Amino acid sequence: MKTRQFGGIPEEYSNSRDASVVILPVPYDGTSTWVKGSDRGPEAILEASENMELYDIDTDAEVYRIGIHTDDPVEEKCSPETMARAVRRRVSGWLAQDKMVVTLGGEHSVSIGAIQAYVEKYKDLCVLQIDAHTDLRPEYEGSKYNHACVMARVREVCPFVQVGIRSMDVSEKPYLPEGRVFFARDIRGGLVPDWTGMVAKMLKGHVYITLDLDGLDPSVVPSTGTPEPGGLYYHEVLGLFRKVAAMRPVVGFDIVELCPGPAGRAPDFLAAKLLYQVLGMIFCK
């Protein structure tokens, strides 16, 4: 089956030669531990994007004109380790052509290979994680590449800042990046009034964003494998990205953990719209 082009963008602006951005779908759901189905997430986002207006009000721009190409999916499913290697190879190939890569999961483990590829190109990379969970287990259920271990692998290669956290195992506490965790309770409670500015200032060098959609409140995005109450709202996340993009060079990002289900199509469209608006913040300032 022919791969959908994000946004239904015509060939003039979606061909791989001229595109500034490559969308990489990774429909992998091999290690999720509760609700299965995030492997359907990339296709749901791409389908929803075809119903999105291509004029962006916030940037007063038609963002698609930067060129957005949608690559064929990474289909490797033998193990999380082999999947991560496959993602790393594919992302590295596009980075060698000076493309920005936006990876679409799938579960959060798909981010590992993408970030590893980015670290190879940007030695000063810093990762911004928006998530309900810390994902700092060194190993889980027999694998270091489990979705619960994503930031443990990131910790091995570059610094990071965590935002929206509200769930963790006690064994993860020693691995928290000191002073670089913005808990959802503190954001919601107004204890860090300028939290977006504080986050942006903590990010150094080139920035990569990994967005687990369960970082948003389940009233906004109920379609995730592990919904946690008390999360962020759409415009809060958008405001954070806007601040970071204004202050730091954002070179790549991923959106993961959409688990399409009976809650409806709104979360699918939210993910597509958020992706498009972030590209506008980066390329159409």
C-alpha positions, 0 to 999 in steps of 0.5 A: 500500500502506498504510504500516505503523505503527511497533510496530503501535501502534493508532490511538489512539496512532498518529494524527498529531494527538496523536502526540509523535513522527513516524517518517519513512521515506526508502527512498533508496539512490542513492549507496551505493558497495558493497552496495546495498539500504538502500532496503529498510531502513525497511520492514524496521525497521517490519515488525520493530517489529510483533513488539516488546513495547511495554513497555520494561523499562529505563524501566518504561514503555509508550513508545508512549503518548507517541504515535508516528505513522508518516508516508508515505515520502519517495519522491523518488529523482531525485538526492540533492540533490532527495531531501535537499530533499524530506526537509527540507520534510517534516521542517520541516512536522512540526517546525512542529507541534512533533513530534519526527521520527525519520528512517529510512534508507535510506543516510546521505545522507537525514540531510542534509535532516533535520539542515538542517530541525532547524538551522532550528528549533534555532539551537544544534543540535549533532549526535552521529554514531555511525558507522564512517566520518567522512563528511567528504568535501566532494564524492564521485562528483560530488555534495556530497550523497553518503552520504560527504559527510553530515558535511561538510554538517553541518559547514557548519551546526552543530558535531558529535561523532563516535563509533565512527570506524574508517575514513576517507580521508586527504583527510578528516583536515583536516576532523576536528573537533579533540578531538571524535572518539572512535575505536573503537580508543580506546573498545575499548582502554579509553583513554577510560574515561568516554567516554560522559560526555565525549561528553555534556559536549561536546554543547552546546545541543539535540542531534540524533543520527545513527546509522549502523548500521555504527557497531556491530560487524558481529558485531552488525549485519552487514546494512550496506552497508559493514561495518567490523570493530572497532565498538561493541556494542549496550549501549555504544551504548545506554549512550551514548544514555542518558547523553546523554539524561540530560544534554542535550535530545535533539530528534531522531534518525535511524537509517540504513544498514540493508541487509536481507539473508541475515544474518537478521532480527536486525539489523532488530529491533535497529534497531526496538528501539533506536529504541523504547528511545531514545524511552523515554530521551527521553520516559520518564525 
